[in-house]
Amino acid sequence: MLLRNEFTQFMARCNQAERLYVANPLGNSIEVLDEKTGAPLASIPLGAGNSLIRLAADYPKNNRLNALVQTASGTQLFVIQDGMTK
């Protein structure tokens, strides 16, 4: 489920796992937070020189996070399997 606000492209939410995924442009990563406490759970690196364009959660069907990323070779879709889903 994608959040609906001005930061839509940089955040995604998984109701089932109670996870919030937030882009961290300074760290060139996606931060995984506990939705209830805000505690950091993980950091997913995007790779040197890559930048996030958009995030979308693919839950509950596939337990994946889809990240559209600009790389040196063009725009690519990173599909990240969530191993932390409850």
Summary of the structure (lengths in Angstrom):
residues: 86
radius of gyration: 12.1
end to end distance: 16.8
largest distance: 37.8
contacts: 235
relative contact order: 0.23
helix: 3%
strand: 55%
